[in-house]
Amino acid sequence: MRLRLRLFEFEDLSWFPAVVRAGMMDYLHFMISALGTYRPIVPLLAEGLRRSGQPHLLELGAGAGGGTENLLIALRAQGQPDATSTFTDLYPQPAAWAAAARRTHGLIRYEPAPVDALAVPPHLAGFRTIFSAFHHFPPAAATALLRDAVRANTGIGVFEGAGKHWAELLLAVTVLPVAQLLLTPFFRPFRLSRLVFTYLIPLIPLCTIWDGVVSVLRMYSPAELLALARAADPAGAFAWQAGKKRHWWGPQVTYLVGWPVSSAQLAANPEPLL
């Protein structure tokens, strides 16, 4: 699918009720973790950590932190025994993050204050990642986000849990809403508000359907991701790769990764991989 539309998503709106946003993030966290959505990009992420000399992930736009716990386990199996992560977001989710920190015995930490992904504070170091959220940024902001990583001389990985196909739109309006209604009572930690706004006043499922469809329509293709990277890094200080990785059961992950390289490395491998 080549179509890319700049429609709004409810979770981007500053006035959007926090309780509904949290319910949507809980669902996204559950599905990404249960389906192992980002398992295919673990080797890419491990390579990024090695090449940038960073054992620590700095997750931008973390939402409820879906899938990171499983990724850390997989990274440790990929030769990154010291892999840890810090969650950040413009709209922090400290309750969900604190639970993740407890479950991982401190391997996951979090920044309780809002963090702008376009201007990350210097005290927050690490290989930057952004999962299921890069499509929220229009081209100028997306370029600024990548440029900030280049300026900080830190590696970055952008990952979207879809391949931008029409079938994904069909899933977003059929199978996934049914799964949300069936699985919501099992989400932890338990929140009465989640049940109220799912079953009595169904704002969470309705807004999830809209945002899910719009997310696919707003996604950047690998070629567009590389164009954004080149605009953010005109001097070629980073090596960039973009493409898609297929999960064993079918779905794809679209990605862009970049890390600082020496002049010698650039001369040996001048072209990014698409």
C-alpha atoms as an extended CHARMM CRD file, in Angstrom:
* protein
*
       274  EXT
         1         1  MET       CA              0.0000000000        0.0000000000        0.0000000000  PROA      1               0.0000000000
         2         2  ARG       CA              1.5360000000        3.3350000000       -1.0980000000  PROA      2               0.0000000000
         3         3  LEU       CA             -1.2410000000        5.5700000000        0.2250000000  PROA      3               0.0000000000
         4         4  ARG       CA             -0.2170000000        7.7080000000        3.2000000000  PROA      4               0.0000000000
         5         5  LEU       CA             -2.8150000000        9.9850000000        4.8250000000  PROA      5               0.0000000000
         6         6  ARG       CA             -2.2940000000       12.6010000000        7.5310000000  PROA      6               0.0000000000
         7         7  LEU       CA             -5.3780000000       11.8880000000        9.6390000000  PROA      7               0.0000000000
         8         8  PHE       CA             -5.5830000000       12.4930000000       13.3770000000  PROA      8               0.0000000000
         9         9  GLU       CA             -5.3280000000        9.8680000000       16.1070000000  PROA      9               0.0000000000
        10        10  PHE       CA             -7.1840000000       10.3070000000       19.3850000000  PROA      10              0.0000000000
        11        11  GLU       CA             -4.1550000000        9.4450000000       21.5140000000  PROA      11              0.0000000000
        12        12  ASP       CA             -2.2680000000       12.4180000000       19.9830000000  PROA      12              0.0000000000
        13        13  LEU       CA             -4.8190000000       14.9390000000       21.2580000000  PROA      13              0.0000000000
        14        14  SER       CA             -3.7830000000       16.8060000000       24.4050000000  PROA      14              0.0000000000
        15        15  TRP       CA             -7.3870000000       16.9950000000       25.6680000000  PROA      15              0.0000000000
        16        16  PHE       CA             -8.0430000000       13.2770000000       25.1610000000  PROA      16              0.0000000000
        17        17  PRO       CA             -9.0740000000       11.6850000000       28.5060000000  PROA      17              0.0000000000
        18        18  ALA       CA             -6.0770000000       10.0690000000       30.1900000000  PROA      18              0.0000000000
        19        19  VAL       CA             -8.1680000000        7.1460000000       31.4240000000  PROA      19              0.0000000000
        20        20  VAL       CA             -9.2110000000        6.2290000000       27.8710000000  PROA      20              0.0000000000
        21        21  ARG       CA             -5.6690000000        6.6970000000       26.5460000000  PROA      21              0.0000000000
        22        22  ALA       CA             -4.3760000000        4.3950000000       29.3060000000  PROA      22              0.0000000000
        23        23  GLY       CA             -6.9550000000        1.7430000000       28.3790000000  PROA      23              0.0000000000
        24        24  MET       CA             -5.8810000000        1.8660000000       24.7430000000  PROA      24              0.0000000000
        25        25  MET       CA             -2.2190000000        1.5930000000       25.7520000000  PROA      25              0.0000000000
        26        26  ASP       CA             -3.0150000000       -1.3980000000       27.9900000000  PROA      26              0.0000000000
        27        27  TYR       CA             -4.5840000000       -3.1880000000       25.0240000000  PROA      27              0.0000000000
        28        28  LEU       CA             -1.6320000000       -2.3760000000       22.7520000000  PROA      28              0.0000000000
        29        29  HSD       CA              0.8090000000       -3.5680000000       25.4310000000  PROA      29              0.0000000000
        30        30  PHE       CA             -1.0510000000       -6.8390000000       25.8600000000  PROA      30              0.0000000000
        31        31  MET       CA             -1.2970000000       -7.6200000000       22.1480000000  PROA      31              0.0000000000
        32        32  ILE       CA              2.3180000000       -6.7310000000       21.3240000000  PROA      32              0.0000000000
        33        33  SER       CA              3.5700000000       -8.8390000000       24.2260000000  PROA      33              0.0000000000
        34        34  ALA       CA              1.2620000000      -11.7950000000       23.5900000000  PROA      34              0.0000000000
        35        35  LEU       CA              1.9290000000      -11.9380000000       19.8430000000  PROA      35              0.0000000000
        36        36  GLY       CA              5.6720000000      -11.2630000000       20.0780000000  PROA      36              0.0000000000
        37        37  THR       CA              5.2190000000       -8.5570000000       17.4630000000  PROA      37              0.0000000000
        38        38  TYR       CA              8.7870000000       -7.2400000000       17.5810000000  PROA      38              0.0000000000
        39        39  ARG       CA             10.6150000000      -10.5420000000       17.9340000000  PROA      39              0.0000000000
        40        40  PRO       CA             11.8020000000      -10.4620000000       14.2650000000  PROA      40              0.0000000000
        41        41  ILE       CA             13.8570000000       -7.2820000000       14.7770000000  PROA      41              0.0000000000
        42        42  VAL       CA             15.8630000000       -8.5050000000       17.7890000000  PROA      42              0.0000000000
        43        43  PRO       CA             18.9820000000       -9.2500000000       15.6610000000  PROA      43              0.0000000000
        44        44  LEU       CA             18.7980000000       -5.7230000000       14.1850000000  PROA      44              0.0000000000
        45        45  LEU       CA             18.4490000000       -4.2100000000       17.6310000000  PROA      45              0.0000000000
        46        46  ALA       CA             21.3380000000       -6.2920000000       18.9760000000  PROA      46              0.0000000000
        47        47  GLU       CA             23.5050000000       -5.1380000000       16.0700000000  PROA      47              0.0000000000
        48        48  GLY       CA             22.5590000000       -1.5210000000       16.7710000000  PROA      48              0.0000000000
        49        49  LEU       CA             23.5810000000       -1.8870000000       20.4090000000  PROA      49              0.0000000000
        50        50  ARG       CA             26.9000000000       -3.4740000000       19.4430000000  PROA      50              0.0000000000
        51        51  ARG       CA             27.7540000000       -0.9120000000       16.7700000000  PROA      51              0.0000000000
        52        52  SER       CA             26.8210000000        2.0620000000       18.9370000000  PROA      52              0.0000000000
        53        53  GLY       CA             28.5440000000        0.6620000000       22.0360000000  PROA      53              0.0000000000
        54        54  GLN       CA             25.3410000000        1.0040000000       24.0480000000  PROA      54              0.0000000000
        55        55  PRO       CA             23.9320000000       -1.7280000000       26.3240000000  PROA      55              0.0000000000
        56        56  HSD       CA             20.9840000000        0.4820000000       27.2670000000  PROA      56              0.0000000000
        57        57  LEU       CA             17.7630000000        1.2170000000       25.3590000000  PROA      57              0.0000000000
        58        58  LEU       CA             16.0840000000        4.6040000000       25.6750000000  PROA      58              0.0000000000
        59        59  GLU       CA             12.4970000000        4.0450000000       24.5840000000  PROA      59              0.0000000000
        60        60  LEU       CA             10.7730000000        7.1530000000       23.2280000000  PROA      60              0.0000000000
        61        61  GLY       CA              6.9880000000        7.3250000000       23.0230000000  PROA      61              0.0000000000
        62        62  ALA       CA              6.8550000000        4.1890000000       25.1530000000  PROA      62              0.0000000000
        63        63  GLY       CA              3.1130000000        4.2490000000       25.8400000000  PROA      63              0.0000000000
        64        64  ALA       CA              2.4920000000        1.3370000000       28.2060000000  PROA      64              0.0000000000
        65        65  GLY       CA              5.7740000000       -0.3010000000       27.1930000000  PROA      65              0.0000000000
        66        66  GLY       CA              4.4460000000       -3.1890000000       25.1190000000  PROA      66              0.0000000000
        67        67  GLY       CA              6.8780000000       -5.9800000000       24.3590000000  PROA      67              0.0000000000
        68        68  THR       CA             10.0270000000       -4.5170000000       25.9010000000  PROA      68              0.0000000000
        69        69  GLU       CA             10.2890000000       -7.1540000000       28.6260000000  PROA      69              0.0000000000
        70        70  ASN       CA             10.3750000000       -9.9250000000       26.0210000000  PROA      70              0.0000000000
        71        71  LEU       CA             12.8290000000       -7.9390000000       23.8990000000  PROA      71              0.0000000000
        72        72  LEU       CA             15.2680000000       -7.6230000000       26.7990000000  PROA      72              0.0000000000
        73        73  ILE       CA             15.1580000000      -11.3860000000       27.3390000000  PROA      73              0.0000000000
        74        74  ALA       CA             15.7870000000      -11.9660000000       23.6240000000  PROA      74              0.0000000000
        75        75  LEU       CA             18.5990000000       -9.3870000000       23.5000000000  PROA      75              0.0000000000
        76        76  ARG       CA             20.3640000000      -11.1250000000       26.3550000000  PROA      76              0.0000000000
        77        77  ALA       CA             20.1980000000      -14.3300000000       24.3490000000  PROA      77              0.0000000000
        78        78  GLN       CA             21.6840000000      -12.4200000000       21.3760000000  PROA      78              0.0000000000
        79        79  GLY       CA             24.9210000000      -11.5520000000       23.1790000000  PROA      79              0.0000000000
        80        80  GLN       CA             23.7230000000       -8.4460000000       25.0570000000  PROA      80              0.0000000000
        81        81  PRO       CA             23.8220000000       -9.6690000000       28.6870000000  PROA      81              0.0000000000
        82        82  ASP       CA             23.6980000000       -6.1330000000       30.1070000000  PROA      82              0.0000000000
        83        83  ALA       CA             20.6650000000       -4.9520000000       28.1110000000  PROA      83              0.0000000000
        84        84  THR       CA             18.3860000000       -2.6070000000       30.0760000000  PROA      84              0.0000000000
        85        85  SER       CA             15.7530000000       -0.0340000000       29.1350000000  PROA      85              0.0000000000
        86        86  THR       CA             14.3220000000        3.3260000000       30.2180000000  PROA      86              0.0000000000
        87        87  PHE       CA             10.7480000000        4.2420000000       29.2760000000  PROA      87              0.0000000000
        88        88  THR       CA              9.8950000000        7.8280000000       28.2980000000  PROA      88              0.0000000000
        89        89  ASP       CA              6.8440000000        9.4780000000       26.7730000000  PROA      89              0.0000000000
        90        90  LEU       CA              5.2910000000       12.8970000000       26.2660000000  PROA      90              0.0000000000
        91        91  TYR       CA              2.3450000000       11.4250000000       28.1880000000  PROA      91              0.0000000000
        92        92  PRO       CA              4.0210000000        9.2530000000       30.8640000000  PROA      92              0.0000000000
        93        93  GLN       CA              2.3470000000        6.0710000000       32.1430000000  PROA      93              0.0000000000
        94        94  PRO       CA              4.0850000000        5.7460000000       35.5470000000  PROA      94              0.0000000000
        95        95  ALA       CA              1.6620000000        3.1560000000       36.9460000000  PROA      95              0.0000000000
        96        96  ALA       CA              2.2140000000        0.7390000000       34.0540000000  PROA      96              0.0000000000
        97        97  TRP       CA              5.9490000000        1.4630000000       33.9980000000  PROA      97              0.0000000000
        98        98  ALA       CA              6.3870000000        0.9230000000       37.7330000000  PROA      98              0.0000000000
        99        99  ALA       CA              4.7900000000       -2.5110000000       37.3660000000  PROA      99              0.0000000000
       100       100  ALA       CA              7.2390000000       -3.3500000000       34.5540000000  PROA      100             0.0000000000
       101       101  ALA       CA             10.1560000000       -2.1510000000       36.6850000000  PROA      101             0.0000000000
       102       102  ARG       CA              9.0670000000       -4.4420000000       39.5160000000  PROA      102             0.0000000000
       103       103  ARG       CA              8.5810000000       -7.4520000000       37.2490000000  PROA      103             0.0000000000
       104       104  THR       CA             12.0400000000       -7.0440000000       35.7160000000  PROA      104             0.0000000000
       105       105  HSD       CA             13.7760000000       -6.2620000000       39.0260000000  PROA      105             0.0000000000
       106       106  GLY       CA             15.0210000000       -2.9230000000       37.7480000000  PROA      106             0.0000000000
       107       107  LEU       CA             16.0760000000       -3.9220000000       34.2340000000  PROA      107             0.0000000000
       108       108  ILE       CA             13.3720000000       -1.5100000000       33.0730000000  PROA      108             0.0000000000
       109       109  ARG       CA             13.4660000000        2.0150000000       34.4680000000  PROA      109             0.0000000000
       110       110  TYR       CA             11.3760000000        5.0350000000       33.5740000000  PROA      110             0.0000000000
       111       111  GLU       CA             11.4320000000        8.8160000000       33.4350000000  PROA      111             0.0000000000
       112       112  PRO       CA              8.3340000000       10.1420000000       35.2560000000  PROA      112             0.0000000000
       113       113  ALA       CA              8.4870000000       13.6040000000       33.6510000000  PROA      113             0.0000000000
       114       114  PRO       CA              7.2190000000       14.2110000000       30.0840000000  PROA      114             0.0000000000
       115       115  VAL       CA              9.9330000000       13.7530000000       27.4580000000  PROA      115             0.0000000000
       116       116  ASP       CA              9.7950000000       15.3620000000       24.0130000000  PROA      116             0.0000000000
       117       117  ALA       CA             11.2270000000       12.8600000000       21.5150000000  PROA      117             0.0000000000
       118       118  LEU       CA             12.3800000000       15.7750000000       19.3350000000  PROA      118             0.0000000000
       119       119  ALA       CA             14.5740000000       17.2240000000       22.0900000000  PROA      119             0.0000000000
       120       120  VAL       CA             15.6520000000       14.4610000000       24.4730000000  PROA      120             0.0000000000
       121       121  PRO       CA             17.3020000000       15.8030000000       27.6550000000  PROA      121             0.0000000000
       122       122  PRO       CA             21.0710000000       15.1190000000       27.7690000000  PROA      122             0.0000000000
       123       123  HSD       CA             20.8360000000       13.0990000000       30.9920000000  PROA      123             0.0000000000
       124       124  LEU       CA             18.7710000000       10.4310000000       29.1970000000  PROA      124             0.0000000000
       125       125  ALA       CA             21.3740000000        8.3410000000       27.3880000000  PROA      125             0.0000000000
       126       126  GLY       CA             21.1200000000        5.1070000000       25.4300000000  PROA      126             0.0000000000
       127       127  PHE       CA             20.3190000000        3.6100000000       22.0330000000  PROA      127             0.0000000000
       128       128  ARG       CA             17.0320000000        5.3040000000       21.1980000000  PROA      128             0.0000000000
       129       129  THR       CA             14.0560000000        3.2160000000       20.1390000000  PROA      129             0.0000000000
       130       130  ILE       CA             10.5320000000        4.0750000000       19.1520000000  PROA      130             0.0000000000
       131       131  PHE       CA              7.9900000000        1.2700000000       18.7680000000  PROA      131             0.0000000000
       132       132  SER       CA              4.5790000000        1.6380000000       17.0870000000  PROA      132             0.0000000000
       133       133  ALA       CA              4.7360000000        5.4200000000       17.3590000000  PROA      133             0.0000000000
       134       134  PHE       CA              6.9110000000        6.9440000000       14.6100000000  PROA      134             0.0000000000
       135       135  HSD       CA              3.8930000000        7.3570000000       12.3300000000  PROA      135             0.0000000000
       136       136  HSD       CA              2.5320000000        9.8990000000       14.8130000000  PROA      136             0.0000000000
       137       137  PHE       CA              5.1830000000       12.3740000000       13.6400000000  PROA      137             0.0000000000
       138       138  PRO       CA              4.6430000000       14.3390000000       10.4030000000  PROA      138             0.0000000000
       139       139  PRO       CA              7.7080000000       14.5320000000        8.1230000000  PROA      139             0.0000000000
       140       140  ALA       CA              9.1990000000       17.6960000000        9.6250000000  PROA      140             0.0000000000
       141       141  ALA       CA              8.8590000000       16.3700000000       13.1710000000  PROA      141             0.0000000000
       142       142  ALA       CA             10.0660000000       12.8900000000       12.1550000000  PROA      142             0.0000000000
       143       143  THR       CA             13.1720000000       14.4320000000       10.6100000000  PROA      143             0.0000000000
       144       144  ALA       CA             13.7400000000       16.4990000000       13.7640000000  PROA      144             0.0000000000
       145       145  LEU       CA             13.4570000000       13.3480000000       15.9010000000  PROA      145             0.0000000000
       146       146  LEU       CA             16.1200000000       11.5830000000       13.8360000000  PROA      146             0.0000000000
       147       147  ARG       CA             18.2800000000       14.7280000000       13.7200000000  PROA      147             0.0000000000
       148       148  ASP       CA             18.2330000000       14.9300000000       17.5130000000  PROA      148             0.0000000000
       149       149  ALA       CA             19.6700000000       11.3940000000       17.6910000000  PROA      149             0.0000000000
       150       150  VAL       CA             22.3660000000       12.3180000000       15.1580000000  PROA      150             0.0000000000
       151       151  ARG       CA             23.1800000000       15.4590000000       17.1220000000  PROA      151             0.0000000000
       152       152  ALA       CA             23.5110000000       13.4040000000       20.3070000000  PROA      152             0.0000000000
       153       153  ASN       CA             25.6750000000       10.8510000000       18.4190000000  PROA      153             0.0000000000
       154       154  THR       CA             23.5570000000        7.9830000000       19.6770000000  PROA      154             0.0000000000
       155       155  GLY       CA             22.0720000000        5.1180000000       17.6840000000  PROA      155             0.0000000000
       156       156  ILE       CA             18.3480000000        4.9370000000       16.9780000000  PROA      156             0.0000000000
       157       157  GLY       CA             15.8510000000        2.3030000000       15.8670000000  PROA      157             0.0000000000
       158       158  VAL       CA             12.3550000000        3.0360000000       14.5440000000  PROA      158             0.0000000000
       159       159  PHE       CA              9.9750000000        0.0570000000       14.4420000000  PROA      159             0.0000000000
       160       160  GLU       CA              6.3520000000       -0.2210000000       13.3250000000  PROA      160             0.0000000000
       161       161  GLY       CA              4.4640000000       -3.4550000000       13.9500000000  PROA      161             0.0000000000
       162       162  ALA       CA              2.9320000000       -3.6490000000       10.4750000000  PROA      162             0.0000000000
       163       163  GLY       CA              3.9310000000       -3.9000000000        6.8410000000  PROA      163             0.0000000000
       164       164  LYS       CA              1.2900000000       -1.4490000000        5.6150000000  PROA      164             0.0000000000
       165       165  HSD       CA             -1.0130000000       -3.8290000000        3.7660000000  PROA      165             0.0000000000
       166       166  TRP       CA             -4.7500000000       -3.6430000000        3.1110000000  PROA      166             0.0000000000
       167       167  ALA       CA             -5.2260000000       -6.8590000000        5.0900000000  PROA      167             0.0000000000
       168       168  GLU       CA             -4.0240000000       -5.0460000000        8.2110000000  PROA      168             0.0000000000
       169       169  LEU       CA             -6.8240000000       -2.5040000000        7.8300000000  PROA      169             0.0000000000
       170       170  LEU       CA             -9.3080000000       -5.3530000000        7.5960000000  PROA      170             0.0000000000
       171       171  LEU       CA             -7.9130000000       -6.9170000000       10.7810000000  PROA      171             0.0000000000
       172       172  ALA       CA             -8.1240000000       -3.5430000000       12.5790000000  PROA      172             0.0000000000
       173       173  VAL       CA            -11.8830000000       -3.3430000000       12.0340000000  PROA      173             0.0000000000
       174       174  THR       CA            -12.8230000000       -7.0300000000       12.4140000000  PROA      174             0.0000000000
       175       175  VAL       CA            -10.6840000000       -9.5250000000       14.3220000000  PROA      175             0.0000000000
       176       176  LEU       CA             -8.7800000000       -7.1590000000       16.6230000000  PROA      176             0.0000000000
       177       177  PRO       CA            -11.8680000000       -5.3850000000       18.0750000000  PROA      177             0.0000000000
       178       178  VAL       CA            -13.4160000000       -8.7720000000       18.8920000000  PROA      178             0.0000000000
       179       179  ALA       CA            -10.1640000000       -9.8360000000       20.5650000000  PROA      179             0.0000000000
       180       180  GLN       CA            -10.1600000000       -6.6130000000       22.5930000000  PROA      180             0.0000000000
       181       181  LEU       CA            -13.6710000000       -7.2300000000       23.8900000000  PROA      181             0.0000000000
       182       182  LEU       CA            -12.8440000000      -10.8210000000       24.8080000000  PROA      182             0.0000000000
       183       183  LEU       CA             -9.4650000000      -10.1760000000       26.4160000000  PROA      183             0.0000000000
       184       184  THR       CA             -9.9730000000       -6.9000000000       28.3050000000  PROA      184             0.0000000000
       185       185  PRO       CA            -11.0260000000       -8.5730000000       31.6160000000  PROA      185             0.0000000000
       186       186  PHE       CA             -7.6560000000      -10.3680000000       31.6970000000  PROA      186             0.0000000000
       187       187  PHE       CA             -5.4570000000       -7.2560000000       31.3690000000  PROA      187             0.0000000000
       188       188  ARG       CA             -3.2830000000       -6.5460000000       34.4000000000  PROA      188             0.0000000000
       189       189  PRO       CA             -3.1620000000       -4.5400000000       36.5320000000  PROA      189             0.0000000000
       190       190  PHE       CA             -6.9470000000       -4.5970000000       36.9470000000  PROA      190             0.0000000000
       191       191  ARG       CA             -8.6700000000       -1.2520000000       36.4140000000  PROA      191             0.0000000000
       192       192  LEU       CA            -12.4130000000       -0.7320000000       36.8710000000  PROA      192             0.0000000000
       193       193  SER       CA            -12.2250000000        2.2790000000       34.5410000000  PROA      193             0.0000000000
       194       194  ARG       CA            -11.0000000000       -0.0140000000       31.7510000000  PROA      194             0.0000000000
       195       195  LEU       CA            -14.1550000000       -2.1380000000       32.0520000000  PROA      195             0.0000000000
       196       196  VAL       CA            -16.4330000000        0.9130000000       32.2250000000  PROA      196             0.0000000000
       197       197  PHE       CA            -14.9540000000        2.5230000000       29.0950000000  PROA      197             0.0000000000
       198       198  THR       CA            -14.8470000000       -0.7740000000       27.1970000000  PROA      198             0.0000000000
       199       199  TYR       CA            -18.3010000000       -2.2410000000       27.8900000000  PROA      199             0.0000000000
       200       200  LEU       CA            -20.6010000000        0.4500000000       29.3530000000  PROA      200             0.0000000000
       201       201  ILE       CA            -19.2470000000        3.4510000000       27.4600000000  PROA      201             0.0000000000
       202       202  PRO       CA            -17.1940000000        1.8330000000       24.6700000000  PROA      202             0.0000000000
       203       203  LEU       CA            -14.7750000000        4.6910000000       24.0420000000  PROA      203             0.0000000000
       204       204  ILE       CA            -11.6820000000        2.4780000000       24.3530000000  PROA      204             0.0000000000
       205       205  PRO       CA            -12.6110000000       -0.0330000000       21.5880000000  PROA      205             0.0000000000
       206       206  LEU       CA            -14.0780000000        2.6140000000       19.2730000000  PROA      206             0.0000000000
       207       207  CYS       CA            -11.0470000000        4.8940000000       19.5730000000  PROA      207             0.0000000000
       208       208  THR       CA             -8.7480000000        1.8810000000       19.2320000000  PROA      208             0.0000000000
       209       209  ILE       CA            -10.3990000000        0.9230000000       15.9290000000  PROA      209             0.0000000000
       210       210  TRP       CA            -10.0190000000        4.4590000000       14.5810000000  PROA      210             0.0000000000
       211       211  ASP       CA             -6.4210000000        4.8550000000       15.7430000000  PROA      211             0.0000000000
       212       212  GLY       CA             -5.5050000000        1.3800000000       14.4600000000  PROA      212             0.0000000000
       213       213  VAL       CA             -6.7570000000        2.1440000000       10.9460000000  PROA      213             0.0000000000
       214       214  VAL       CA             -5.1800000000        5.5980000000       10.9150000000  PROA      214             0.0000000000
       215       215  SER       CA             -1.8710000000        4.1970000000       12.1860000000  PROA      215             0.0000000000
       216       216  VAL       CA             -1.5580000000        1.9680000000        9.1230000000  PROA      216             0.0000000000
       217       217  LEU       CA             -2.5190000000        4.8170000000        6.7810000000  PROA      217             0.0000000000
       218       218  ARG       CA              0.0380000000        7.1600000000        8.3990000000  PROA      218             0.0000000000
       219       219  MET       CA              2.9480000000        4.7150000000        8.3340000000  PROA      219             0.0000000000
       220       220  TYR       CA              6.1140000000        5.5550000000        6.4090000000  PROA      220             0.0000000000
       221       221  SER       CA              7.4400000000        3.0710000000        3.8620000000  PROA      221             0.0000000000
       222       222  PRO       CA             11.0980000000        1.9600000000        4.0500000000  PROA      222             0.0000000000
       223       223  ALA       CA             11.9590000000        4.3100000000        1.1670000000  PROA      223             0.0000000000
       224       224  GLU       CA             10.2910000000        7.2140000000        2.9870000000  PROA      224             0.0000000000
       225       225  LEU       CA             12.1120000000        6.3220000000        6.1920000000  PROA      225             0.0000000000
       226       226  LEU       CA             15.4630000000        6.4250000000        4.4070000000  PROA      226             0.0000000000
       227       227  ALA       CA             14.5720000000        9.7800000000        2.8440000000  PROA      227             0.0000000000
       228       228  LEU       CA             13.8080000000       11.1600000000        6.3100000000  PROA      228             0.0000000000
       229       229  ALA       CA             17.1120000000        9.7750000000        7.6030000000  PROA      229             0.0000000000
       230       230  ARG       CA             19.0790000000       11.4120000000        4.7810000000  PROA      230             0.0000000000
       231       231  ALA       CA             17.3660000000       14.7370000000        5.4810000000  PROA      231             0.0000000000
       232       232  ALA       CA             18.2210000000       14.4310000000        9.1820000000  PROA      232             0.0000000000
       233       233  ASP       CA             21.8170000000       13.3750000000        8.4800000000  PROA      233             0.0000000000
       234       234  PRO       CA             22.9930000000       15.2270000000        5.3410000000  PROA      234             0.0000000000
       235       235  ALA       CA             26.6570000000       14.8240000000        6.3290000000  PROA      235             0.0000000000
       236       236  GLY       CA             26.3180000000       11.0220000000        6.4140000000  PROA      236             0.0000000000
       237       237  ALA       CA             27.5630000000       10.6600000000        9.9790000000  PROA      237             0.0000000000
       238       238  PHE       CA             25.3150000000        7.6210000000       10.5000000000  PROA      238             0.0000000000
       239       239  ALA       CA             24.8750000000        4.3340000000        8.6920000000  PROA      239             0.0000000000
       240       240  TRP       CA             21.1690000000        3.7540000000        7.9940000000  PROA      240             0.0000000000
       241       241  GLN       CA             19.1990000000        0.6390000000        7.1150000000  PROA      241             0.0000000000
       242       242  ALA       CA             15.4810000000        0.3540000000        6.3770000000  PROA      242             0.0000000000
       243       243  GLY       CA             13.2120000000       -2.4690000000        5.3380000000  PROA      243             0.0000000000
       244       244  LYS       CA             10.7240000000       -5.0590000000        6.5720000000  PROA      244             0.0000000000
       245       245  LYS       CA             11.1120000000       -8.2040000000        8.6640000000  PROA      245             0.0000000000
       246       246  ARG       CA              8.4840000000      -10.9280000000        8.5400000000  PROA      246             0.0000000000
       247       247  HSD       CA              7.2420000000      -12.7030000000       11.6330000000  PROA      247             0.0000000000
       248       248  TRP       CA              7.1190000000      -16.4890000000       11.4430000000  PROA      248             0.0000000000
       249       249  TRP       CA              3.3000000000      -16.4290000000       11.4860000000  PROA      249             0.0000000000
       250       250  GLY       CA              2.9270000000      -13.8300000000        8.7420000000  PROA      250             0.0000000000
       251       251  PRO       CA              2.8430000000      -10.1730000000        9.8710000000  PROA      251             0.0000000000
       252       252  GLN       CA              5.6890000000       -7.8010000000        9.1000000000  PROA      252             0.0000000000
       253       253  VAL       CA              7.6440000000       -5.1690000000       11.0330000000  PROA      253             0.0000000000
       254       254  THR       CA              8.7690000000       -2.0390000000        9.1710000000  PROA      254             0.0000000000
       255       255  TYR       CA             12.0460000000       -0.6160000000       10.4700000000  PROA      255             0.0000000000
       256       256  LEU       CA             14.7110000000        2.0580000000       10.2310000000  PROA      256             0.0000000000
       257       257  VAL       CA             17.9560000000        1.7200000000       12.2180000000  PROA      257             0.0000000000
       258       258  GLY       CA             20.9830000000        3.9910000000       12.3210000000  PROA      258             0.0000000000
       259       259  TRP       CA             24.1920000000        4.3200000000       14.2870000000  PROA      259             0.0000000000
       260       260  PRO       CA             27.3050000000        6.5240000000       14.2140000000  PROA      260             0.0000000000
       261       261  VAL       CA             30.1100000000        5.2740000000       11.9780000000  PROA      261             0.0000000000
       262       262  SER       CA             33.7220000000        6.2370000000       11.3660000000  PROA      262             0.0000000000
       263       263  SER       CA             34.9670000000        7.6360000000        8.0660000000  PROA      263             0.0000000000
       264       264  ALA       CA             36.6170000000        4.3120000000        7.3070000000  PROA      264             0.0000000000
       265       265  GLN       CA             33.3560000000        2.4260000000        7.8100000000  PROA      265             0.0000000000
       266       266  LEU       CA             31.4830000000        4.8670000000        5.5830000000  PROA      266             0.0000000000
       267       267  ALA       CA             34.0350000000        4.4030000000        2.8140000000  PROA      267             0.0000000000
       268       268  ALA       CA             33.6920000000        0.6190000000        3.0430000000  PROA      268             0.0000000000
       269       269  ASN       CA             29.8710000000        0.6480000000        3.0300000000  PROA      269             0.0000000000
       270       270  PRO       CA             28.6260000000        3.9290000000        1.5330000000  PROA      270             0.0000000000
       271       271  GLU       CA             25.1040000000        2.8360000000        0.6120000000  PROA      271             0.0000000000
       272       272  PRO       CA             22.3300000000        2.0860000000        3.1420000000  PROA      272             0.0000000000
       273       273  LEU       CA             20.4610000000       -1.1900000000        2.9030000000  PROA      273             0.0000000000
       274       274  LEU       CA             16.8360000000       -0.9820000000        1.7650000000  PROA      274             0.0000000000
